[in-house]
Amino acid sequence: MKEQIKWVSLFKTKNRIEAYQILSLLESKEIRCIPLDKIDSSYNNFGYFEVLVSEKNYLKAKSLLTENKKSG
């Protein structure tokens, strides 16, 4: 039986572009990730975008985000 992946939240933002930049960064480092759009347009864009990564890659992904923020 195939192992089931446990997904955890890495990042939340209201900015769609920022979310997809992070997804692109993670994918460039071969870290599997999932975008989760929790924005409800019927309520004046209430909500946020969330980036999910597998639990086993969480620390690697978090470190990558920290490095990326430091470098600007």
N, C-alpha and C positions, 0 to 999 in steps of 0.2 A: 504494500500500500504506500502511496506517495505521501511524503511528510507534508503536513499542513503548515503553512507559513503564518506566524503570528505577527501582525502588522502593528506598529506603534507610531504615535504622532511625533514627528521631529520638529515641525515648524508650522505656525499659523500666521496668517496675514489677511488683510482686507484687499491687498494689492495683487491682482491676478498676474501682472508682469513679474513681480518679485517672486511669486510662487513658481512660475515656469522657469525663471532664471535658476532657482535652486534645483528644480527637477533636472534641468540641463546639466548643471554642475555635477550632481550626483551620478547621472547616467554616464557622463564623460569619464568618471572614475569607476564605472561598472558596478555601481551600487543600485540595486533594484529599488524603485520607488513608485509610489502611486499618488496622483493628484486627487484630492477629494474636495469638490466644490460644494460648500455648504452655504452659498449665497442664495438668498431667496429674493428674486427680482420683484415679486409681487408685494414685498414689504420694504420697498425703497432700498434695495441692496443690503438688507439686514443679514449678517452672518460673516463668514470668512472662508478662505481657502486653507486647506490643510495638506501638508506633505507627509506621507506615511512611508516608513522604511521597515524592513524586517527587523525583528527584535535582535537578531544576531549581528546585524550591521549598524545598529543604533549608535554605538560609541564611535565607530569609524566615521559615520556620517556627521555626527555632532562635532567631532574634531575637525573635519573638513570645512564645515560651516564656520567654525571659530577662526580657522586659518584664513578663510576667504574674507571674513569681516575685517581682520587685522590688516590684510593687504590692500583693502580699500575697494 
